[in-house]
Amino acid sequence: MLNKQSGMSLIQVMIGLGLMSVIGLGVAELMVTSAKVQQRSDLKLSQLVLLNEMQNILTSKDICSQMVKDADQTYNQTEAQSADGWDIEFEVSPTETYRTGEKIGNNLIIERLYLNEGIHMGTDSGIDTYRGKVTMEFSSNNPNTLGGALKPKEIGSIFYEIDSANKLVGCAKVPDTPANEICEDIGGEYNFATESCSKFKYAGCTSPSMPHGTSTTQNYTSGGRNCYRTYTCIDGQNIKTTEFCEEEVAAAPPPTPTTCTDGDTKTGTTTCWDGSVHGATYECNSGSWVKTSDSCPWLSCFTAETTIRMHNLEEVPISKVKIGDKVLGEDGAINEVYDIEVVPLGGRELFSFNDGPHFVTAEHPFKTTLGWKSFSPEDTYREHFFMVDEIPLEAGDLLFRVGKNVEMLKKISTRHDKSNLMVYNLRLRAAPISPYDNSDDRSNTYFANGYLVHNK
């Protein structure tokens, strides 16, 4: 009798080996996926740690200022104002700097570290203070990491300081706590009207003398009328807040001979500022002919080196601006240059603001917090039929600059130059890409040496 032997047939062995291969492949794939998940977790953890460290840096003014100062960075306001931003660096140690392109740990890369929405807040002792927003973008040096690209993270808004050499020398996070709560926390009383805290010392003002947060009104006469200016003292600076003149009550003029019928019009000639004779139109008003327009050459207003803010935020000398170029106007208007006036200065004066260059003639309108003003309102109207405030530009006026910033006009000086010095003005119309059309007065504005001006 034969003995029976137990065991596996060849077919069973082959099936078993096949099953083990399938299981082995599944286990291997699971191990690869698990490794990728772990890589993603490590990447997110590195990102979280870095973001937390950046928050800690910005919160401490001493630490933040020391790190940006050690990085030795030259500031670019044009880039900082743009949406793309200006790359900022923080030197955390002699061997490590947080900046665009820096690798952090094994996998995390700072794709970009930048500051944008830069707004000028003021100047004190040669240091300009700005406010902006810091953002970080990330990537991985491992293209096979699960989960796709890492999202950009906004670190927060900061105040930052630029010195006279255009170097970044200070920074600190903008506090989230409202000013009145900060004041109350330190035992002070907050004055909402003057936005001041009793625990903080604010400088009083002179000429006229008064404490911070108070106002005074000055009376004066102009053209035989009573006029008034109101000043408010804000931390050592007298800010002119209102100004107006009473309507003049004039005696009835004696009757004048009637030479025409009201409403009639005629054409004729007029002698222009440069002695040339050009065509003019007249309208009869109260029995006399009154000039309503002329074809005299414009008294173009700016010296050749005056810089113009282009629509792409570049600064270009006005003498280099070409017909067809696009310039930045008020409230984001984009205006196209269709003509450029170039005439000799003649015997006119050039004006300077706050020890800056002498760059503008008397009749050009500047935008102030009280409206459009010029150094010679009469010339502005006579030469361009453009209405400006009848009170001339003077010390204490607040001039609008790029980015809706304002600058107090503290000092005015004048000088004469060569009579054949050529001066310039731009004739504008709304560009096709402008948010405004030609019926909007903002299509007649541009920035000269950073000041908002009208092209009349």
VEXDOKOL-167854 format. One record per residue (C-alpha): residue in three letters; x, z, y. Coordinates in steps of 0.02 Angstrom, whole numbers, plus 50000, padded with zeros to 5 digits. Layout:
<sites>
AlaXZY ...
</sites>
This chain:
<sites>
Met500005000050000 Leu500694995050165 Asn500935008150304 Lys500005004550471 Gln501135004950625 Ser500415009750798 Gly501045001050959 Met500644988251097 Ser500514969851073 Leu501504957751182 Ile499934953151278 Gln499584971451317 Val501374973751379 Met501224958751495 Ile499564964851566 Gly500324981951597 Leu501814974551687 Gly500654964051796 Leu499624979151845 Met501184988951889 Ser501794974552000 Val500144974052095 Ile500154992752118 Gly501974992352173 Leu501614978952304 Gly500144989152371 Val501205004752382 Ala502594995152471 Glu501374987752598 Leu500635005052625 Met502365011952656 Val502744998152784 Thr501085001152874 Ser501415019852873 Ala503125016852952 Lys502355006053089 Val501035019353125 Gln502425032153138 Gln503385020653258 Arg501835018853367 Ser501595037653368 Asp503415040353416 Leu503245027253553 Lys501685035453627 Leu502505052553618 Ser504045046153711 Gln502905038453843 Leu501935054753863 Val503525065053880 Leu504235052954010 Leu502615052854110 Asn502575071854110 Glu504385072554168 Met504015060154309 Gln502555070954366 Asn503705086154371 Ile505005076354472 Leu503745070654603 Thr502965087954619 Ser504615095654679 Lys505165088654847 Asp506955095154824 Ile507155087254652 Cys506275071054698 Ser507295068954858 Gln508955072554773 Met508625060054633 Val508125045554747 Lys509565049554866 Asp510825049554723 Ala510175032454668 Asp510745025454839 Gln509315013054869 Thr509065001355017 Tyr507215000855061 Asn506204984555071 Gln504584987455166 Thr503954969655137 Glu504024972154948 Ala503334989954960 Gln501804983555055 Ser501454969754928 Ala500424971154769 Asp501974967854660 Gly502874982454740 Trp504684987754766 Asp505734993954619 Ile506175012454643 Glu507505022554549 Phe507725040954505 Glu509485046554453 Val509085061154337 Ser510915063754289 Pro512595054954316 Thr512305045554152 Glu510425042354157 Thr509305033954287 Tyr507445030454273 Arg507245012554335 Thr506594995354290 Gly507344989154125 Glu507995006254069 Lys507875010553883 Ile507205027953845 Gly507565034553669 Asn507555022553521 Asn506085011153561 Leu505325014353735 Ile505835003053880 Ile505335005454063 Glu504724987754093 Arg504474991754278 Leu504545007154389 Tyr503925002554562 Leu503165008554725 Asn501794998854817 Glu500435000854950 Gly501785007455069 Ile501005013255233 His502005019555383 Met501435037155431 Gly502585041155578 Thr504365044055640 Asp505255060555676 Ser507095062955724 Gly507555045555663 Ile506695047555493 Asp505215036255453 Thr503895043555337 Tyr502835032355225 Arg501485034855096 Gly501435024354936 Lys500955023954752 Val502175025054604 Thr501765015654443 Met502675013454275 Glu502484999054152 Phe503155000453974 Ser503674989653826 Ser504514992153657 Asn506114984553591 Asn505244983053421 Pro504064967953426 Asn503224973453263 Thr502534989753334 Leu500674991853299 Gly499344993353434 Gly499874979953559 Ala500634982353731 Leu500684999453814 Lys499585000953967 Pro500365003654141 Lys500215021354205 Glu499995026654387 Ile501115041754417 Gly500315046254583 Ser500435044454772 Ile501985050854862 Phe502635053455038 Tyr504385045955054 Glu505695045755192 Ile506825031655255 Asp508325035255366 Ser509055024755508 Ala510175015555383 Asn508595010055288 Lys509025021355140 Leu507745030855035 Val508205049155065 Gly506665059555021 Cys505045060154923 Ala503665071754865 Lys501975069954783 Val500465069554899 Pro499565086054867 Asp497855084754784 Thr497205100554867 Pro496245097755030 Ala497135103755188 Asn495805116855228 Glu495995124755054 Ile497885125355072 Cys497665133855241 Glu496435146755171 Asp497555150255020 Ile498955155955135 Gly497785166755239 Gly497505154955385 Glu495985148255475 Tyr495725129355471 Asn495085120355627 Phe494175104655569 Ala494045097955746 Thr495935097655772 Glu496385096755585 Ser497575111455608 Cys497935127855520 Ser498225144255614 Lys499685148355498 Phe500645132755550 Lys501515131355716 Tyr501125115655816 Ala502055110655972 Gly501155110856138 Cys501245096556262 Thr501975093856434 Ser501485081656573 Pro500125087956573 Ser500505104956495 Met499245110956364 Pro499225118456188 His498975108756026 Gly497195102955993 Thr496585104056173 Ser496085090056292 Thr496185087056478 Thr495495073656594 Gln496465065856738 Asn495635057556888 Tyr496395042956985 Thr495835028057088 Ser496035009557050 Gly495414996057167 Gly494445008857267 Arg493525015557114 Asn493575032557029 Cys494405031656858 Tyr494665044356719 Arg495885046756574 Thr495675059656435 Tyr497215065756339 Thr497225076356180 Cys498775086056129 Ile499235082955946 Asp500795092355892 Gly501815089156048 Gln501145071856090 Asn499845068156223 Ile498705054856147 Lys497615045156269 Thr495885045356190 Thr494725038256325 Glu494905028956489 Phe493595021256604 Cys493205017456786 Glu491575019356880 Glu490715003656939 Glu491164999657118 Val489725000457240 Ala490214987357368 Ala489414984057535 Ala488374968357543 Pro489534953957591 Pro489144943857745 Pro488244927557709 Thr489414913157670 Pro489154895157717 Thr488314885357578 Thr489394870857523 Cys488554866857357 Thr487004870257254 Asp487154883657120 Gly487354876256946 Asp488164860057005 Thr489824855256924 Lys491234843656975 Thr492974838556921 Gly494514839057030 Thr496314844957031 Thr497234861357050 Thr499024866657085 Cys499734875556932 Trp500944890056919 Asp502444878256906 Gly501944868057060 Ser501274853456957 Val499534846556991 His498304845156846 Gly496474841756819 Ala495174855656836 Thr493304858256825 Tyr492264868156950 Glu490514875656952 Cys489484880657103 Asn489174899357112 Ser488304907657261 Gly488574892057365 Ser490444890557333 Trp491474880557208 Val492294891657074 Lys493604884656953 Thr493044886856772 Ser494464878056678 Asp496054868056705 Ser497344858156606 Cys498854867656672 Pro500234870756544 Trp500044887756462 Leu501234901356515 Ser501944903456340 Cys502444921256316 Phe503814925756190 Thr505694923456185 Ala506424912556047 Glu507054926955938 Thr505364935955934 Thr504904937855749 Ile503214931955683 Arg502414939455526 Met501994924755409 His500554925355285 Asn501784928755142 Leu502444943955241 Glu504094935655290 Glu504734938055468 Val505234921655554 Pro505864919055734 Ile504504910555837 Ser505724896455879 Lys505824892455692 Val503934892255663 Lys503264874555630 Ile501584866155650 Gly500624868655488 Asp501414885655452 Lys500234900055412 Val500374916855499 Leu499584933855467 Gly498214939255588 Glu497104954355618 Asp496234962055465 Gly497084950155342 Ala496634934055434 Ile497724919255384 Asn497914907355531 Glu498684890055538 Val499814884355680 Tyr499144867955751 Asp500164867655912 Ile501654876855988 Glu501814879256176 Val503614878956241 Val503924880656430 Pro505284887856542 Leu505184905956594 Gly505324901656779 Gly505394916656893 Arg504354928056782 Glu504894945056714 Leu505154949456530 Phe504474966156467 Ser505194978456340 Phe504324992556241 Asn505155009056197 Asp506955003056223 Gly506644987456116 Pro507124969656166 His506394961256320 Phe505294948456233 Val503614945556318 Thr502914940156487 Ala501614949856585 Glu500024940356542 His500054941156351 Pro498664951956274 Phe499104966056151 Lys497814975056043 Thr497694993756084 Thr496535007556027 Leu495585004456191 Gly495444985456163 Trp496464970456222 Lys497654974356367 Ser499084965656458 Phe500334970456592 Ser499454958856716 Pro497574957156679 Glu497354946056833 Asp498654933456772 Thr497914933956596 Tyr496204928956662 Arg496814916756794 Glu497934907256674 His496914907956515 Phe495144913556561 Phe495354927356431 Met494584944156472 Val495664959656445 Asp495444977556503 Glu495614977956692 Ile496784992956677 Pro498544986356636 Leu499574991656485 Glu500465007856527 Ala501365022656450 Gly500195032456337 Asp499285017156267 Leu499265015656076 Leu499754998356014 Phe499194991655845 Arg500584986255729 Val500674978455555 Gly499664987755424 Lys498484995555553 Asn499865007355607 Val499925012355790 Glu501385015455908 Met501295024956071 Leu501945015256219 Lys503135028156293 Lys504345017756396 Ile504185000856484 Ser505624991156562 Thr505754973856640 Arg507124961556682 His507344943856746 Asp508214930456644 Lys508744912456673 Ser507324902056743 Asn507654888556613 Leu507494900756467 Met506184893256350 Val504734904356296 Tyr503454901156158 Asn501644903756107 Leu500674898455952 Arg499014889155954 Leu498024894255800 Arg496504890355695 Ala495834898055535 Ala496764891955380 Pro495704885855232 Ile496224901355132 Ser495774913555272 Pro494324925655245 Tyr493714921255422 Asp493214904855507 Asn493604898255681 Ser492084906955755 Asp492904923755720 Asp494114929755854 Arg495304936255720 Ser495764917955693 Asn496654918655863 Thr497814933255821 Tyr499564935555752 Phe500964948455746 Ala502464946755864 Asn503914958955837 Gly502654968755731 Tyr501334970455870 Leu499574963155855 Val499364949855992 His498084936656042 Asn498504918256065 Lys497274917356212 
</sites>
